[in-house]
Amino acid sequence: MKPLLQVQQLEMEYADGTKALRGISFDVHKGEFIAVIGPSGAGKSTLLRSINRLVTPTSGDIVYEGESLMTAKGTGLRKLRSNIGMIFQHYNVVDRLSVLENVLHGNLGRMSIMSGLFNRYSEAQKEMAIHLLKKVGLENEIRKRVDELSGGQRQRVGVCRALAQNPALILADEPIASLDPKSSAIVMESIYENCLEQGIACLVNLHQVDVAKKYATRIIAIQKGQILFDGKPEDLTDELIVRLYEGKEDELLAS
Ligand SMILES: Nc1ncnc2c1ncn2[C@@H]1O[C@H](COP(=O)(O)OP(=O)(O)OP(=O)(O)O)[C@@H](O)[C@H]1O
């Protein structure tokens, strides 16, 4: 099976000289649910943000279904990005808009600029957005403004917005880092179940090793911008986890 995404020898050096990624390579296949773990500052966010070019890596390549995201520009980049849904730690929802409007925004990447500008959503897009909101238990919040919601509810809106895009790949950057345990479980379940049902591949950055082991079909552990482990959750031994968090054991205890 051809990979959906290929990350090849990715390097990222920020303007201040910080080397966040030092030659990261891996392939992602359809339907994989991959947890990216590692201590604070390991490069997890930089990796996810590089994949959809929110940051531009210094070198290497990111190939989505045979097309390079590194060389894509303008409409080409927009088209490639429309296949990739993003979920952020701080939700990135628009507070003054309703829950439904926020989810409908997930369609923007696939709409013409004029239709998007005037919010000309089709009935099918509205039905799909409502269907997704019902699935995550937000059926009573559809018309509310997003700033009336709790953090966990906002993140469920963020999940629905990413799904409304009908993506083949979802990148979730620490989606549960700001949530309490109960909300975390609801959000993780909603990401996991929808990805599984729709065959969406997912790369999810997580601080909690136990959550990674519970959901992931594969774990990639990053340390100082390099891959320390890439394999099945059951093969990630306690020794490896201790090595991964060496010097930052407090993060492991806090998670
Ligand atoms: N905009 C930036 N400019 C300079 N350095 C940065 C920038 N963003 C991140 N870094 C640095 O790059 C390295 C990797 O950071 P990154 O946020 O990718 O790690 P992370 O594993 O996601 O960490 P965390 O779990 O704390 O979010 C760190 O040393 C960080 O300080």
The ligand as an SDF file (V2000), in Angstrom:
LIG
                    3D

 31 33  0  0  0  0  0  0  0  0999 V2000
    9.0320   30.1270   17.0670 N   0  0  0  0  0  0  0  0  0  0  0  0
   10.1060   29.5820   17.6350 C   0  0  0  0  0  0  0  0  0  0  0  0
   11.2890   30.2250   17.6220 N   0  0  0  0  0  0  0  0  0  0  0  0
   12.3870   29.6560   18.1880 C   0  0  0  0  0  0  0  0  0  0  0  0
   12.3940   28.4470   18.7770 N   0  0  0  0  0  0  0  0  0  0  0  0
   11.2460   27.7810   18.8220 C   0  0  0  0  0  0  0  0  0  0  0  0
   10.0380   28.2960   18.2540 C   0  0  0  0  0  0  0  0  0  0  0  0
    9.0410   27.3930   18.4520 N   0  0  0  0  0  0  0  0  0  0  0  0
    9.5980   26.3610   19.1050 C   0  0  0  0  0  0  0  0  0  0  0  0
   10.9160   26.5870   19.3240 N   0  0  0  0  0  0  0  0  0  0  0  0
   11.8760   25.6950   19.9890 C   0  0  0  0  0  0  0  0  0  0  0  0
   11.9650   24.5100   19.2230 O   0  0  0  0  0  0  0  0  0  0  0  0
   12.1070   23.3740   20.0790 C   0  0  0  0  0  0  0  0  0  0  0  0
   10.9520   22.4120   19.8060 C   0  0  0  0  0  0  0  0  0  0  0  0
    9.7410   23.0520   20.2390 O   0  0  0  0  0  0  0  0  0  0  0  0
    8.3150   22.3870   20.0360 P   0  0  0  0  0  0  0  0  0  0  0  0
    7.3030   23.3550   20.5100 O   0  0  0  0  0  0  0  0  0  0  0  0
    8.2090   21.8620   18.6610 O   0  0  0  0  0  0  0  0  0  0  0  0
    8.4280   21.1460   21.0360 O   0  0  0  0  0  0  0  0  0  0  0  0
    7.2690   20.2650   21.6870 P   0  0  0  0  0  0  0  0  0  0  0  0
    7.8050   18.8780   21.7800 O   0  0  0  0  0  0  0  0  0  0  0  0
    6.0060   20.4470   20.9510 O   0  0  0  0  0  0  0  0  0  0  0  0
    7.1690   20.9010   23.1420 O   0  0  0  0  0  0  0  0  0  0  0  0
    5.8750   21.0520   24.0960 P   0  0  0  0  0  0  0  0  0  0  0  0
    5.4880   19.6670   24.4690 O   0  0  0  0  0  0  0  0  0  0  0  0
    6.3970   21.8320   25.2630 O   0  0  0  0  0  0  0  0  0  0  0  0
    4.8350   21.7830   23.3220 O   0  0  0  0  0  0  0  0  0  0  0  0
   12.1450   23.9130   21.4950 C   0  0  0  0  0  0  0  0  0  0  0  0
   13.4960   24.0830   21.8670 O   0  0  0  0  0  0  0  0  0  0  0  0
   11.4590   25.2630   21.3790 C   0  0  0  0  0  0  0  0  0  0  0  0
   11.9090   26.1610   22.3730 O   0  0  0  0  0  0  0  0  0  0  0  0
  1  2  1  0
  2  3  1  0
  2  7  2  0
  3  4  2  0
  4  5  1  0
  5  6  2  0
  6  7  1  0
  6 10  1  0
  7  8  1  0
  8  9  2  0
  9 10  1  0
 10 11  1  0
 11 12  1  0
 11 30  1  0
 12 13  1  0
 13 14  1  0
 13 28  1  0
 14 15  1  0
 15 16  1  0
 16 17  2  0
 16 18  1  0
 16 19  1  0
 19 20  1  0
 20 21  2  0
 20 22  1  0
 20 23  1  0
 23 24  1  0
 24 25  2  0
 24 26  1  0
 24 27  1  0
 28 29  1  0
 28 30  1  0
 30 31  1  0
M  END
$$$$
